[in-house]
Amino acid sequence: MLKILLAGAAALLATLGVASPAAAQYANRIKCESQNYRPASCAIGDAADVRISQVIGGRCQGNDWRWDRRMVFVQNGCRAFFDVVQRGGGGGGYPGGGGYPGGG
């Protein structure tokens, strides 16, 4: 019953032109993987903010991942999907154009 009510509310908001904040900001999703515990980097365009949306392997905490305006960097077996806010898309971001997990 709750799912039906939530679906109806979402449809009503969409009809009124009101998007959820998460849908409006995090439009791009990428997958980045540290294979065999080796460091890896993945291009993300010109990002204002990056968040982990789903860990798919290893751990992705502390120094296991970071990002700057153009890349997500993973290591120590971190494998995850990341949601990316592009610059100019209404996202916040961090001073200097980069960020670390839990940084804001």
C-alpha positions in Angstrom: 0.0 0.0 0.0 2.8 2.4 0.9 4.5 1.7 -2.4 1.4 2.6 -4.3 1.0 5.9 -2.3 4.7 6.8 -2.9 4.4 6.0 -6.6 1.3 8.2 -6.9 3.0 11.0 -5.1 6.0 10.8 -7.4 3.7 10.8 -10.4 1.9 13.9 -9.1 5.1 15.7 -8.5 6.4 14.8 -11.9 3.2 16.1 -13.4 3.6 19.4 -11.6 7.2 19.7 -12.8 8.8 19.2 -9.4 11.7 16.8 -9.5 13.2 15.1 -6.5 16.6 16.6 -5.4 18.4 13.4 -5.9 17.1 13.0 -9.4 17.8 16.6 -10.3 21.4 16.6 -9.1 22.9 13.1 -9.5 22.1 12.4 -13.2 25.3 10.6 -14.2 26.3 7.3 -12.7 29.7 5.7 -13.4 31.3 2.4 -12.3 35.0 2.5 -11.1 36.9 -0.5 -9.9 40.2 -1.3 -8.3 41.0 -4.7 -9.8 43.4 -6.9 -7.7 43.8 -4.0 -5.2 45.6 -1.9 -7.9 44.8 1.8 -8.1 42.5 2.8 -10.9 41.0 6.1 -12.2 37.8 6.8 -14.1 36.9 9.9 -16.1 33.9 11.8 -14.9 33.8 15.0 -17.0 33.7 18.3 -15.1 32.2 17.3 -11.7 30.9 19.5 -8.9 30.2 16.6 -6.6 30.6 12.8 -6.4 29.0 10.3 -4.0 29.1 6.5 -3.7 25.7 5.1 -4.8 26.5 1.4 -4.4 29.6 -0.5 -3.3 29.9 -3.7 -5.4 33.2 -5.0 -4.1 35.8 -4.5 -1.4 35.5 -1.6 0.9 35.2 2.0 -0.2 36.1 4.0 2.9 38.6 6.7 3.9 41.6 6.6 1.5 40.1 3.8 -0.6 38.6 6.4 -3.0 38.7 10.1 -3.8 37.8 12.5 -6.7 38.8 15.7 -8.4 36.9 17.7 -11.0 37.8 15.2 -13.8 38.5 11.8 -12.2 37.4 9.3 -9.6 40.3 7.4 -8.0 39.9 4.0 -6.3 42.4 1.6 -4.7 42.6 -1.2 -2.2 39.9 -3.2 -4.0 37.2 -0.5 -3.9 34.7 -1.3 -6.6 31.6 0.9 -6.7 29.0 2.9 -8.7 29.4 6.6 -8.2 26.8 9.3 -8.8 28.3 12.4 -10.4 26.9 16.0 -10.4 28.3 18.0 -13.4 29.3 21.6 -12.9 26.6 24.0 -13.8 24.0 21.5 -12.9 23.0 23.0 -9.6 25.3 20.9 -7.5 27.4 22.2 -4.6 30.9 20.9 -4.7 33.9 21.7 -2.6 36.4 24.6 -2.7 39.1 23.8 -5.2 36.9 21.4 -7.2 37.8 18.2 -5.5 36.6 16.1 -2.6 37.0 13.3 -0.2 34.4 11.0 1.3 32.5 12.6 4.1 33.9 16.0 3.1 30.4 17.6 2.8 
